[in-house]
């Protein structure tokens, strides 16, 4: 799916390949607002919700490491969230976000610093990095998890393949280690000059494991920092 975004950022001979699920990719494209920039959306994974089960009684709070985990009402329950988008989704579903951090490691540190008490439930996808529940248990906190959605791999679209088969720069934001590995594993030989931008060192490492070479890493593991990194790449022009 191709978009043309509008703003004062130069296009030059550059395109943007977004591989997050479509709603998040569209939101990122709108936030970036690059002038006449060709933006191709080709998710490398799809979010598939699992059947819902009632939340256990007696919970002290829940943990959300992604907005995709916010799938049922919270009725005022406390929520520990990774990312502002996740916190906003939780708030909209009736939870009370108690802390919001950029990644799970920072969230864990805050939780332990504040002396969090359980029982806690991590509502998550089938694939996660950094076992929050195991670390909480190791610190003596009553915690468990429940998988509420799957992240199913998806092939690149024909439009994305065509983009990669032509010369020119293609900025490739990598929003997670798994999506970085899924994308890198599909690419093979391409004509385009890829400019990967990773949200974290872990995402950069997964990419380099399959496609050695330079990878820019955002200054923080969040969407705003990824947007700034993409803006920097756009401003540098075709010789960058």
C-alpha positions as CSV (number, residue, x, y, z in Angstrom):
1,X,0.0,0.0,0.0
2,X,1.5,3.3,-1.1
3,X,0.9,6.7,0.4
4,X,2.2,10.2,-0.4
5,X,2.6,12.2,2.7
6,X,2.6,16.0,2.7
7,X,5.1,18.3,4.6
8,X,8.1,20.5,4.0
9,X,10.6,17.6,4.3
10,X,12.4,16.9,0.9
11,X,11.8,13.8,-1.0
12,X,15.0,13.6,-3.0
13,X,15.5,10.1,-4.4
14,X,14.1,8.4,-1.3
15,X,11.3,6.2,-0.3
16,X,10.1,4.8,3.1
17,X,9.2,1.2,3.6
18,X,7.0,0.6,6.7
19,X,6.6,-3.0,7.9
20,X,4.6,-2.6,11.1
21,X,1.0,-3.7,11.2
22,X,-1.0,-1.4,8.9
23,X,-2.7,0.9,11.6
24,X,0.6,1.6,13.3
25,X,2.3,2.1,9.9
26,X,-0.3,4.6,8.8
27,X,-0.1,6.5,12.0
28,X,3.7,6.7,11.7
29,X,3.4,8.0,8.2
30,X,1.0,10.7,9.2
31,X,3.2,11.7,12.1
32,X,6.3,11.9,9.8
33,X,4.5,13.9,7.2
34,X,7.2,13.8,4.6
35,X,6.6,16.0,1.5
36,X,5.9,14.0,-1.6
37,X,7.7,11.0,-0.1
38,X,6.7,7.6,-1.5
39,X,5.7,5.5,1.5
40,X,5.0,1.8,1.0
41,X,3.3,-0.1,3.8
42,X,4.0,-3.9,3.8
43,X,3.5,-5.5,7.2
44,X,5.9,-8.4,8.0
45,X,3.5,-9.6,10.7
46,X,-0.2,-9.5,11.4
47,X,-1.8,-9.2,14.8
48,X,-4.4,-12.0,15.4
49,X,-6.3,-11.7,18.7
50,X,-6.9,-14.9,20.7
51,X,-10.3,-15.7,22.3
52,X,-10.8,-13.5,25.4
53,X,-10.9,-14.9,28.9
54,X,-12.2,-12.9,31.9
55,X,-9.5,-11.2,34.0
56,X,-8.8,-13.1,37.2
57,X,-10.3,-11.7,40.3
58,X,-8.1,-10.1,42.9
59,X,-5.6,-8.6,40.5
60,X,-3.5,-5.7,41.9
61,X,-2.7,-4.6,38.3
62,X,-1.9,-5.5,34.8
63,X,1.2,-5.1,32.5
64,X,0.9,-4.0,28.9
65,X,4.1,-4.2,26.8
66,X,2.1,-3.3,23.6
67,X,-1.1,-1.5,22.8
68,X,-2.1,-4.7,21.0
69,X,-2.5,-6.3,24.5
70,X,-5.2,-3.9,25.5
71,X,-8.2,-6.0,24.4
72,X,-10.7,-5.8,27.3
73,X,-12.0,-3.3,29.7
74,X,-10.1,-2.5,32.9
75,X,-12.7,-1.1,35.2
76,X,-10.2,1.1,37.0
77,X,-7.5,-1.5,37.3
78,X,-3.9,-0.2,37.6
79,X,-1.8,-0.7,34.5
80,X,2.0,-0.6,34.0
81,X,2.7,0.3,30.4
82,X,5.5,0.3,27.8
83,X,5.0,3.3,25.6
84,X,2.7,6.3,25.6
85,X,0.5,4.8,22.9
86,X,0.0,1.7,25.1
87,X,-0.9,3.9,28.1
88,X,-3.4,5.9,26.0
89,X,-5.0,2.7,24.8
90,X,-5.2,1.4,28.4
91,X,-6.7,4.6,29.6
92,X,-9.3,4.5,26.8
93,X,-10.3,1.0,28.0
94,X,-10.8,2.0,31.6
95,X,-7.4,1.2,33.1
96,X,-5.4,3.6,35.3
97,X,-1.8,3.8,34.0
98,X,0.5,4.0,37.0
99,X,3.7,4.2,35.1
100,X,4.7,4.5,31.4
101,X,8.3,3.8,30.3
102,X,9.9,3.5,26.8
103,X,10.8,-0.1,27.1
104,X,10.3,-3.2,29.4
105,X,13.6,-2.9,31.1
106,X,13.0,0.6,32.3
107,X,9.4,-0.3,33.3
108,X,10.7,-3.2,35.4
109,X,13.2,-0.9,37.1
110,X,10.4,1.6,38.0
111,X,8.1,-1.2,39.2
112,X,10.8,-2.6,41.5
113,X,11.8,0.9,42.7
114,X,8.2,1.7,43.7
115,X,7.8,-1.6,45.5
116,X,5.0,-3.0,43.2
117,X,2.9,-5.7,44.8
118,X,1.0,-8.5,43.1
119,X,-0.8,-10.3,41.9
120,X,0.0,-8.8,38.4
121,X,-0.9,-10.2,35.0
122,X,1.1,-9.4,31.9
123,X,-1.3,-9.4,28.9
124,X,1.0,-10.0,25.9
125,X,1.6,-11.4,22.5
126,X,3.0,-14.8,21.8
127,X,6.4,-13.4,21.0
128,X,8.1,-11.0,23.5
129,X,11.6,-10.1,24.5
130,X,12.7,-9.7,28.1
131,X,10.7,-11.9,30.4
132,X,9.1,-9.4,32.7
133,X,7.2,-12.0,34.6
134,X,10.3,-14.1,35.4
135,X,12.2,-11.1,36.6
136,X,9.3,-9.9,38.8
137,X,9.0,-13.4,40.3
138,X,12.7,-13.4,40.9
139,X,12.2,-10.2,42.9
140,X,9.5,-11.8,44.9
141,X,6.5,-10.3,43.1
142,X,3.4,-12.4,42.4
143,X,3.2,-12.2,38.6
144,X,1.9,-14.3,35.7
145,X,1.2,-13.8,32.0
146,X,-1.4,-14.5,29.4
147,X,-1.1,-14.5,25.7
148,X,-3.9,-12.5,24.2
149,X,-2.7,-12.2,20.5
150,X,-0.5,-13.9,18.0
151,X,2.0,-12.1,15.7
152,X,1.9,-14.1,12.5
153,X,4.6,-13.6,9.9
154,X,3.6,-12.1,6.5
155,X,5.4,-11.9,3.2
156,X,6.4,-8.6,1.5
157,X,3.8,-7.3,-0.9
158,X,4.5,-7.1,-4.6
159,X,4.6,-3.3,-4.3
160,X,7.3,-3.5,-1.6
161,X,9.3,-6.0,-3.8
162,X,9.1,-3.6,-6.7
163,X,10.3,-0.7,-4.6
164,X,13.3,-2.7,-3.5
165,X,14.1,-3.8,-7.0
166,X,14.7,-0.3,-8.2
167,X,17.7,2.0,-7.5
168,X,17.3,4.7,-4.9
169,X,17.4,5.1,-1.2
170,X,14.8,3.3,0.9
171,X,14.6,4.2,4.6
172,X,13.6,1.1,6.6
173,X,12.4,1.7,10.2
174,X,12.8,-1.4,12.3
175,X,10.4,-1.2,15.2
176,X,11.2,-4.5,17.0
177,X,13.8,-7.2,16.9
178,X,11.4,-9.8,15.5
179,X,10.2,-7.6,12.7
180,X,13.8,-6.7,11.9
181,X,14.6,-10.4,11.6
182,X,11.5,-11.2,9.6
183,X,12.2,-8.4,7.1
184,X,15.9,-9.1,6.7
185,X,15.2,-12.8,6.2
186,X,12.9,-12.0,3.2
187,X,15.1,-9.6,1.3
188,X,17.8,-11.4,-0.6
189,X,19.5,-9.3,-3.2
190,X,18.0,-5.8,-3.7
191,X,18.8,-2.9,-6.1
192,X,17.7,-0.2,-3.6
193,X,20.2,1.3,-1.1
194,X,18.7,0.4,2.2
195,X,19.0,2.8,5.2
196,X,17.8,0.7,8.2
197,X,16.9,2.6,11.4
198,X,16.4,0.5,14.5
199,X,14.4,1.4,17.5
200,X,16.9,-0.4,19.8
201,X,20.3,-2.1,19.8
202,X,18.5,-5.4,19.9
203,X,16.6,-4.7,16.7
204,X,19.8,-3.5,15.1
205,X,21.5,-6.7,16.1
206,X,18.8,-8.9,14.6
207,X,19.1,-7.0,11.3
208,X,22.9,-7.2,11.2
209,X,22.8,-11.0,11.9
210,X,21.2,-11.4,8.4
211,X,22.4,-8.2,6.6
212,X,25.7,-7.0,7.9
213,X,26.4,-3.3,7.5
214,X,25.6,0.0,9.2
215,X,22.3,0.5,11.1
216,X,21.2,3.8,12.7
217,X,19.8,3.4,16.1
218,X,17.2,5.8,17.6
219,X,18.3,7.7,20.6
220,X,15.4,6.3,22.6
221,X,13.2,3.2,22.0
222,X,10.0,5.1,21.1
223,X,8.1,6.4,18.2
224,X,9.1,10.0,18.6
225,X,12.8,9.1,18.5
226,X,12.2,6.9,15.4
227,X,10.4,9.8,13.7
228,X,13.4,12.1,14.4
229,X,15.8,9.6,13.1
230,X,13.8,9.2,9.9
231,X,13.7,13.0,9.5
232,X,17.4,13.2,9.9
233,X,17.9,10.6,7.2
234,X,15.6,12.4,4.9
235,X,17.4,15.7,5.4
236,X,20.8,14.2,4.7
237,X,19.9,13.7,1.0
238,X,20.9,11.0,-1.5
239,X,24.6,11.2,-0.8
240,X,24.2,10.2,2.9
